[in-house]
Amino acid sequence: MRYDLVDLRLFIAVAEVRSITGGADRAHLALASASARIKGLEDAFGVALFKRGRRGVELTAAGESLLDHARIIMAHVETMQGDLSGFASGQRANVQLLANTVGLAEHLPKALAAFLRAHPEINVDVEERESTEIAEAIASGRADLGFAAEHALPETIERFAFSEDRLVLVAGRRSGFAGLRQIDFSETAGQDFIGLTQGTALNVHIGRHAARLGIRHHVRARLRDFDAICQMVAAGIGIAVVPEAAARRCARTMPISLIPLRDAWADRRLVICARSFKALPRPAKLLVEHLRDAAAGDR
């Protein structure tokens, strides 16, 4: 079907004034052009939209239906134009950032809050994804900016280090694991486990490596918050794998032990990444520079 917004705007005008001539005047079109466009609409839909008469035109049942849809479409278009006019004038801007679980929960909130205070004209949409998904989205151009574990990124993606963060095993002080200096993830097989909710990026990451090692845990609970997970561990319900930054924070107030994992996949360098930092839109460049400064300040 070939028709455009001019056709729909004209159709609404003709329907409201019950005249092709009057509708053409309202839509600022020549009568011949308006007649051709109305005929083109009817040909596109394969139905008659108007009944022609000496005193003008009347809508058919199909025309009444199209009028409802056309008005909704034009209302959405006007809303879109209003929203985008703010962006065009520089009054508003939006940056999309994909982030893995630990970035979203532990590393980004403070830096993003400072950025948003400094730039009230810019909004930031943060979407949680696994690092491998972030890499794919950046590489394919489906996303501009990401926060991910560096090991998941191809060499073609630009990046700079934001923070270091290991995954560690967390166990209750009375657990048989408490006091160990290090542990292989494979040694946790068969244990009661506290995990992240299904679908979270870090849960997918841990689950993938557990599957490769043939490890099965007895999952007692799935929670979305690292603090809640550590509270369960402190209560002796099970063990968990969480980012070291979250574990150390929770250990200040909870009776838990942190045991480093020997597994290479647990050692993660977290980075800000893009296909090309120079090619980013200006609002995204401002966010990148802010995050670069925040990373330098933490070192």
N, C-alpha and C positions, 0 to 999 in steps of 0.2 A: 504494500500500500504506500502510495506516495502523496503525502500532504504535509503541510507545515503549519507553524503557529499563525501565519498570516491567513491561511485557509480557515483555521478554527476561529480566529478573531472575526473574520468576515461572516462566518456561519452564525455566530452568536448575534452579531449586529443585524443580519437579515432576519433571524428568528424573532428578535425583540421588536423590530419595527414592522415586521410582516411585509417586507418589500425588498426586492433585490436592488432596486434603484436607491432606496433609502439606506440600505445596508452598505452599498458601495460608497455613498457619500460619507457615512459615518466612519468607514474604514479607509477613506481617502484613496479609493481606487476608481478607475474608469469603469463604466457600466459593462463594457465588453469584457474587460479583464475579470470583473467580479462574476459575471455569468459563466465564464470559462472555468473559474475556480470552483464554483458551486457544482458545475457539471463534473469536474474532476473529482470532487469529493464523493459524489454519488457513484461515479464509476469505480472509485477506489473501494468503496464499501459494498458495491453491488446492489444498492437499494435506493429507492427514491426518498429523499429527505424532505421535500416540499411538494405540496399540491398547488399547482399554478392556477390562478383564476383572474378574472377581470379586475378585481379589487386588490390584487396582491398575491401573497403566498401564505399557505398554512402548513404547519409542521405535520408530517406523517408520524405514525407511532415510532418508526425508526429515528425520525428527526428529533422527537421528544427525548428519546434515550440518548442520542448523541449530544443534545444540548446540555443534559445533566453532566455528562462526562467532560465536555468541552469547558464548561464553567469551572469544574474542579481542576482541570489541567491548567487553565489560565490563572486560577488563583494560586496554584503551586508555583507557576512561573513568576508571578509578581512577588511572591514571598522570596523565591530564589534571587531575583534581581535586587530586592531590598537587602538581603543578607550580603550578597557579593559586592554591592556598592560600597559597603563599609570597608571591605578588604581593598577595593580599588582605590579608595581615598586614603588608605593608610591608617584608618582608624582602628581596624581590627585585623588580626592575622591568626592563623592556626598552624600549629606544628604537630605532626604525628610522630610519635616515638614508640618503637617496639622495644620491650624490655623483658629479660628473663625474670624468673620468680625472685631471686635474691636481689636483683637490681631494684625491682619494684618495691620490695619490702624493706630493704636495709640501706641501700646506697643512694637512691635517687630522691626520696621525698624532701630531705633537707635542702639539697642543691636546687631542686625544682621550685621549692617554696621561695627561696631567695631570688630566683630568676623571675618568677611571676610577680613578686613585689616590685622588682625593678622595672618590669615591662608590663604594665597593666593593659596595654593594647594587644598583647599576644596571649593566646590560649594554647595549652599543650594537652593533647590527647595521648595518654599512655596506654598501650595495649600489651597484655602479657602474652608472650610466646616463648617456646623453647629456642635455645641459641641456634640450632640448626635451621629452624623455620625462619628466624630472623635473617640468617645468612642468605637463605634462598630468596626472601622477600627483597633484601637490599640488592642482591646480584641481578635479579630480574627487573628491578625498577619499580616494584609494587610498593616499596616503602623508601623513604629518604634517609631515615636516621634510626640507629639501633643501639641497644646496650646489651652486650652478649659476652659469653665466654670466648676468648680468642681462639681456642683450639677448634672451634666449629667454623671458623671463617676461612674462605679461600684466599689465596694471596692477592687476588684482584681487588679485594675490598680494602679501602683505606681505613685506618683505625689509630687510636691513641689510647694508652693505658689510663684507666680511671681508678682501679683499685685491684688489690690481690685478695682472693678469698678462697679458702679451702673448705671442702665439705668434711665434717668431722662426725664421728659417732658420739651420741650423747646417751649416757646411761645413768641410772640412779646411783647414789652413793653406796647402796647396799648390793648393787648388782655384781655379778661375777666379773664383769668387764671393768669395773671401777679400779683405778690404779694402774691399768695397762698403759705403757708408753706409746704403743702403736698397735694397729690391728689391720689385717686384711679383711676386706668386705666379705669375702667368702666364709670367714669364721662366724659370721652372724646368721648363717643359714638356720632355719627352723625356729628362730627366736620370736617372741612376741614383739610386734613392731607397731610403732605409731607413725603414720604416714601423712603426707599431704593429700588433699582432696584430689579425686580423679580429674585429669585434664590440666592441672597446673603444670607449668613448664618443668619445674624441678622434679616433680613426681614422675613425669615421662622420662627425664634424664636418668634418674635412679633406677626406675623400672627397666629401662633398656639394658643397663649394665647388669642388673640382677638376672635378667633373662639370659644374657650371654654367659653368665657364670653358672646358670642352672639353679639359682638360689630362689627358694620360696620362704617367705615369712608368714607368720600368723598375724595378720593385720588386725589389731584390736580396735583401732579407731583411725579415722581420717579427718584431719582438721586443716583449715586454711591458714592458720596463724602460727608462726614459729613459737611465740610465747605460749600459746595453748598447748602445742606439742611438747614443749619442754616441761610444762606443768604436769602433763600426763606422765612423762618420764620420771620427774621428781617424785611422783606418787607411786612409782614402782609398777606402772601398768605395762611398760615395755621399753624398748630402746628406739632410737631414731637417728636418722642422718639429716643434719641441718648445716647451713653455712656457719663457718666459724665465727663470723661477726655476730650473728644472732645468738649462737651458743654462749659466747663470752658475755654478752649483755645479760642473758638470762641467768648465767651462773653467778652473777653478783647477788641475786636475790633468791635463788633456788638451789636445793641440794642435789646438784647434778655434776657428773664428771665428763670431761671432754677427752676423747681418745682420737688422735689423728689417724686417718686412713692411709695406708701405704699405697693404695691404688692410684695410678697415674691420672685417671679421669677425675679424681677428687681434688686435684691441684689445679686451680683455675685462675687465669688472669682475665679480669673483666675489663672490657674496652668499650669505647664509643666508636661506632663505625658508620661508614657511608660509602657509596660508590665513588663519590668525589666530593670532598668538603667544599672545594671551590665552586662547584656547580649547584650547591644548595640554594634555595630561596633565601632572601635576606633574613627573615625571622628565624629560620633554622640555623643560619650561620651565627646569629646572635646567641642562640641556645648552645651551639657547639662551643663558642668562645667562653661562655659562662661555665660550661662543664669542664672545659680544659683548665680554666683558672681554678675551679673548685678541686680538680684532681691534683693540681700542682700544690695547692694549699694544704692538702692532706698528707703530702709526702714529708 
